[in-house]
Amino acid sequence: MYAAPGNPGIGEEAEIVALDVSDHAAVIDFCRSRAIDLVVVGPEAPLVAGIADDLRAAGFAVFGPSMAAAQLEGSKAFTKAVCDRANIPTARYRAVHSLDEARSALDEFGAPVVVKADGLAAGKGVTVAMTMAEAAGAVENLFSEAGASAVIEEFLEGEEVSLFVLTDGNAMVPFGTAQDHKRVGDGDTGPNTGGMGAYSPARVLTPDLEARALAEIVAPTIATLAAEGMPYSGVLYAGLILTADGPKLIEYNARFGDPECQVLMMRLESDLLPLMLAVAEGRLADAPAPVFREDVALTVVMAANGYPGTPETGGAIDGIANVAPAKVFQAGTKLTDGHLVASGGRVLAVTATGPTVRAAQAAAYHAVDAIDFPTGFCRRDIGAREIAREE
């Protein structure tokens, strides 16, 4: 197994290779030189840039959608238009391409209102504005850059939840649920981030609600893209909001998500590799269904001071070898003179399991407290809402 660009965490399992993943020819040459059987594209940016198309054209099996299908994550306006065509429940919206259009849309919707950058924003391109002044500031900031566009949409009341499916463009297999914590501070305060923690399963998405979301949101999306000549192949992550009228789509991601992937992997008992290969080869319908353990998994993100603004990098990290049976997934890390240091905003995802959310939370924070990362911080309330329901 090879990983690019990799980090010291995955380097314990795979050989890290110095590849520029934006150089598709170099990636293809590497795959040819190693006779690679399957390429798994994790992040959204290479998918939106069409690396899966180029690898498939070169004859490689790829887990990850085409450039066309990856627009579900790459463009909020594209996804909203798919919802229109497939009659998928979602928030009312307007796609805007100038500051004047955005201001007009804000007047139409009023506050609270949601402002979304129409492009990849690493999970930080959304402003949930509770006042018109906050909304005006968000659109002015967004349209300060040339060529910007946005989606302005109505604010929906309800809990957010994440639903995952594997699909090869025809067959669809549910792949678990999770609930993440996007705001940087305890009690869901402060700016939106890419995610400060998560747990799985998300029991607020009951079996009945999950069935509705699959039938009314995910299946029509997959069918519409296939009918329009851009079949979706890979993992599809539906960000939902549970309203009084039922589940509605907030957004799609074209990947497993972070930190949702960590909790899904801790619960997955069966082997992921045959499933990904079945997706890549278009034979998901014949593959065994994934098996998840009943235990809850909960992950706490340890971020660098300053995140989600300018993170403080270079801070030393010690103690991650002492957290078993919890697991530390590394993200923004690197080795400097043989020592592990922070190199990004979200640095570690400290993940544990337990029979209940409270047990998994206690195990995760026990592991967090065993890690010495003086220039880092975390939320101390991951899973609190579900614990209140559980108890």
C-alpha positions in Angstrom: 0.0 0.0 0.0 1.2 3.5 -1.0 0.0 6.8 0.3 0.4 10.3 -1.2 1.0 12.8 0.2 0.6 10.9 3.5 1.6 11.7 7.0 3.5 9.9 9.9 0.3 8.2 11.0 -0.5 6.5 7.7 3.2 6.0 7.2 3.0 3.3 9.9 0.7 1.3 7.5 1.7 2.4 4.0 4.8 3.5 2.1 4.6 7.3 1.7 5.5 8.5 -1.8 6.4 12.0 -2.8 3.8 12.6 -5.5 2.2 15.8 -6.5 -1.4 14.6 -6.6 -2.3 17.6 -8.9 0.1 16.2 -11.5 -2.1 13.5 -12.9 0.5 12.2 -15.4 3.0 11.7 -12.5 0.3 9.7 -10.6 -0.5 7.6 -13.6 3.2 6.9 -14.2 3.7 5.8 -10.6 0.6 3.5 -10.8 2.0 1.9 -13.9 5.5 1.5 -12.4 4.0 -0.4 -9.4 1.2 -2.3 -11.2 -1.4 -0.8 -8.9 -4.7 -2.7 -8.7 -6.9 -0.1 -7.0 -6.5 3.7 -6.5 -8.6 5.2 -3.6 -9.0 9.0 -3.9 -9.6 10.4 -0.4 -9.8 14.2 -0.7 -12.3 16.2 -2.6 -9.9 18.5 -4.5 -8.3 15.8 -6.7 -11.8 14.4 -7.4 -13.1 17.7 -8.5 -10.0 18.2 -10.6 -10.8 14.9 -12.5 -8.0 12.6 -11.3 -10.5 9.6 -11.2 -11.3 10.2 -14.9 -7.6 10.3 -15.9 -6.8 7.2 -13.9 -9.7 5.3 -15.4 -8.8 6.4 -18.9 -5.3 4.9 -18.2 -6.9 1.6 -17.3 -6.8 1.7 -13.5 -9.7 0.7 -11.1 -10.6 3.8 -9.0 -12.7 4.3 -5.9 -14.0 7.8 -6.3 -16.4 9.7 -8.5 -15.7 11.4 -11.9 -15.1 15.1 -12.2 -18.7 15.5 -13.4 -20.2 13.6 -10.5 -17.9 15.2 -7.9 -19.6 18.5 -8.7 -22.1 17.3 -6.0 -19.4 18.5 -3.6 -17.6 21.0 -5.8 -20.6 23.2 -6.5 -23.4 23.9 -4.2 -25.4 25.4 -7.1 -24.9 22.2 -9.1 -26.3 20.1 -6.3 -29.3 22.4 -5.8 -30.1 22.2 -9.5 -30.0 18.3 -9.3 -32.4 18.6 -6.4 -34.7 20.7 -8.6 -34.6 18.2 -11.4 -35.1 15.2 -9.2 -37.7 16.8 -6.8 -35.4 16.2 -3.8 -36.4 17.9 -0.5 -33.9 20.7 0.3 -33.9 24.3 1.5 -35.3 27.1 -0.8 -32.3 28.9 -2.4 -31.0 31.3 -4.9 -27.7 30.9 -6.7 -26.0 34.3 -6.9 -23.0 35.6 -8.9 -22.5 39.1 -7.7 -22.7 41.2 -4.5 -25.9 42.9 -5.7 -27.6 39.6 -6.5 -26.5 38.3 -3.0 -27.9 41.4 -1.3 -31.2 41.0 -3.2 -31.4 37.4 -2.1 -30.8 38.3 1.5 -33.7 40.8 1.4 -35.8 38.1 0.0 -35.0 35.5 2.7 -34.4 37.7 5.7 -32.6 36.4 8.8 -31.7 33.8 9.9 -30.3 32.8 6.6 -27.5 30.5 5.3 -24.7 31.8 3.0 -22.6 29.2 1.2 -19.6 29.7 -1.0 -20.2 27.9 -4.3 -17.0 25.9 -4.4 -14.6 23.8 -2.3 -14.0 25.5 1.0 -12.6 22.7 3.2 -15.7 22.7 5.3 -15.4 26.4 6.2 -17.4 28.0 3.4 -20.8 28.2 5.2 -22.1 31.0 7.4 -25.3 30.5 9.3 -26.2 34.1 9.8 -28.6 34.8 12.6 -28.8 38.6 11.8 -29.0 40.6 8.6 -25.8 42.3 9.6 -23.9 39.0 9.9 -25.3 37.9 6.6 -24.3 41.1 4.9 -20.8 40.8 6.2 -20.6 37.2 4.9 -21.6 38.1 1.4 -19.3 41.1 1.3 -16.4 39.0 2.4 -17.3 36.3 -0.1 -17.6 38.6 -3.0 -14.4 40.5 -2.2 -12.8 37.9 -4.4 -13.2 38.2 -8.2 -15.3 35.4 -9.8 -17.0 34.4 -6.6 -20.4 32.9 -6.6 -22.7 31.7 -3.8 -25.9 30.0 -2.8 -28.2 31.9 -0.4 -30.7 29.6 1.2 -33.4 29.5 3.8 -32.5 28.6 7.4 -34.0 25.3 8.4 -34.7 24.2 12.0 -33.7 20.7 13.0 -30.7 18.5 13.9 -28.0 17.8 11.3 -27.0 14.2 10.6 -24.7 12.5 8.1 -25.8 9.4 6.1 -23.3 7.4 4.0 -23.8 5.1 1.0 -21.5 3.2 -1.3 -22.6 3.2 -4.9 -21.2 2.1 -8.3 -23.7 4.3 -10.1 -26.4 1.6 -10.1 -26.4 -0.4 -6.9 -26.5 1.5 -3.5 -25.5 0.1 -0.2 -26.0 2.1 3.1 -22.8 2.6 5.0 -23.6 4.0 8.4 -24.6 7.3 10.0 -22.7 9.9 12.1 -23.3 13.2 13.7 -20.5 15.8 13.7 -19.8 19.0 15.7 -18.9 21.8 13.3 -18.5 24.8 15.5 -15.1 25.4 17.2 -16.3 25.9 20.7 -18.2 24.0 23.5 -21.9 24.3 23.3 -21.8 24.8 19.5 -20.3 28.3 19.7 -17.8 30.1 17.5 -17.1 29.8 13.8 -17.9 26.8 11.6 -14.9 24.5 11.1 -14.5 21.3 9.1 -15.5 19.4 12.2 -14.3 19.2 15.8 -15.6 15.7 16.6 -18.2 13.1 15.7 -19.9 9.9 16.9 -21.6 7.0 15.1 -24.2 5.7 14.9 -26.5 8.8 14.9 -29.6 7.3 16.4 -31.5 10.5 15.9 -31.8 9.3 12.3 -34.2 6.5 13.1 -34.6 3.5 10.7 -37.8 5.1 9.3 -36.1 8.4 8.7 -33.1 6.7 7.2 -35.4 4.8 4.8 -37.0 8.1 3.8 -33.7 9.8 3.2 -32.5 6.9 1.1 -35.7 6.8 -0.9 -36.4 10.6 -1.3 -32.9 12.0 -1.4 -30.0 9.6 -2.1 -31.6 7.2 -4.6 -33.0 10.0 -6.8 -29.6 11.7 -6.8 -27.9 8.5 -8.0 -30.6 7.8 -10.6 -30.5 11.4 -11.9 -26.8 11.5 -12.4 -26.8 8.1 -14.1 -29.6 9.1 -16.4 -27.7 12.3 -17.3 -24.5 10.4 -18.2 -22.4 11.1 -15.1 -22.9 8.0 -12.9 -21.6 8.5 -9.4 -19.1 5.8 -8.2 -17.6 5.9 -4.7 -18.9 6.9 -1.3 -21.6 9.5 -1.2 -22.0 11.5 2.0 -25.4 13.1 2.5 -25.5 15.9 5.0 -29.1 16.0 6.2 -31.3 18.2 8.4 -34.2 16.6 10.2 -37.1 19.0 9.9 -40.7 18.8 11.0 -41.5 17.8 7.4 -38.9 15.0 7.4 -35.2 14.8 6.2 -34.0 17.5 3.8 -30.6 17.7 2.0 -28.1 20.3 3.2 -25.2 19.2 1.1 -23.3 16.3 -0.4 -19.7 15.3 0.1 -17.9 13.1 -2.5 -15.9 11.3 0.2 -16.0 9.6 3.6 -15.6 12.9 5.4 -13.4 14.0 8.3 -14.0 13.3 11.2 -16.9 11.0 10.2 -14.7 8.5 8.5 -12.8 7.8 11.7 -15.9 6.7 13.6 -17.2 4.7 10.7 -13.9 2.8 10.4 -13.8 2.1 14.2 -17.3 0.4 13.9 -16.7 -1.5 10.6 -16.1 -5.2 11.3 -16.0 -6.4 7.7 -13.2 -5.7 5.3 -13.5 -2.4 3.4 -11.1 -3.3 0.5 -13.4 -5.8 -1.3 -16.3 -3.3 -1.1 -14.2 -0.5 -2.6 -13.0 -2.8 -5.3 -16.6 -3.9 -6.1 -17.6 -0.3 -6.4 -14.6 0.5 -8.7 -15.4 -2.5 -10.9 -19.2 -1.9 -11.0 -20.3 -5.0 -9.2 -21.5 -3.7 -5.9 -24.8 -5.5 -6.2 -22.9 -8.9 -5.9 -20.7 -7.8 -2.9 -21.4 -8.8 0.7 -23.0 -6.0 2.7 -20.8 -4.2 5.2 -21.0 -5.3 8.8 -20.9 -2.8 11.6 -20.5 -3.5 15.3 -23.2 -2.3 17.7 -20.7 -0.3 19.8 -20.7 3.5 19.6 -17.5 5.2 18.2 -16.7 8.8 19.2 -13.8 10.9 18.0 -12.4 14.2 19.4 -10.4 16.4 17.2 -7.4 18.0 18.7 -6.7 21.2 16.7 -3.8 23.7 16.7 -4.3 26.9 18.6 -5.7 29.6 16.2 -7.8 27.1 14.2 -10.0 27.7 12.2 -8.1 30.9 11.5 -4.3 30.7 11.2 -3.2 27.6 13.1 0.0 27.6 15.2 2.2 25.0 13.5 5.3 23.3 14.8 4.0 22.4 18.2 5.4 19.2 19.7 3.1 16.2 20.2 3.9 13.3 22.6 2.1 10.4 24.2 -0.1 9.1 21.3 1.5 5.7 21.7 0.0 5.4 25.1 -3.8 5.6 24.3 -4.7 2.0 23.5 -7.4 0.7 23.0 -8.3 4.2 21.7 -6.9 5.1 18.3 -5.3 8.3 17.1 -5.8 9.2 13.5 -3.2 11.8 12.4 -4.1 14.6 10.0 -2.1 17.8 10.3 1.2 16.2 11.4 4.8 15.8 10.2 8.1 14.5 11.6 10.8 17.2 12.3 14.1 15.7 13.5 12.3 12.5 14.4 9.7 14.3 16.5 6.0 14.5 15.8 4.8 18.1 15.4 1.6 19.9 14.3 1.6 21.0 10.6 -2.1 22.0 10.1 -5.3 23.1 11.7 -7.0 19.8 12.6 -4.1 17.8 13.9 -5.3 14.6 15.6 -8.6 12.7 15.8 -8.6 10.7 19.0 -11.2 7.9 18.6 -12.6 5.4 21.0 -15.5 2.9 21.2 -17.9 1.8 23.9 -21.3 0.3 24.5 -22.9 3.7 25.0 -22.1 7.3 23.8 -21.1 8.2 27.4 -18.7 5.2 27.6 -17.2 6.0 24.2 -16.9 9.7 25.2 -15.2 8.9 28.5 -12.7 6.6 26.7 -11.9 9.2 24.0 -11.3 12.0 26.6 -9.2 9.6 28.7 -7.0 9.2 25.6 -7.0 12.9 24.9 -5.8 13.6 28.4 -2.9 11.2 27.9 -1.6 13.2 24.9 0.9 16.0 25.5 0.1 18.7 22.9 0.5 22.1 24.6 -0.2 24.2 21.5 -3.4 22.3 20.8 -7.0 22.4 22.0 -10.3 20.4 21.7 -13.9 20.7 22.5 -14.9 18.9 25.7 -18.5 18.2 24.9 -18.4 15.9 21.8 -21.5 13.7 22.0 -23.2 15.7 24.8 -26.5 16.1 23.0 -26.8 12.4 22.3 -25.8 11.5 25.9 -28.6 13.7 27.2 -31.0 11.7 24.9 -29.5 8.4 25.8 -29.9 9.0 29.6 
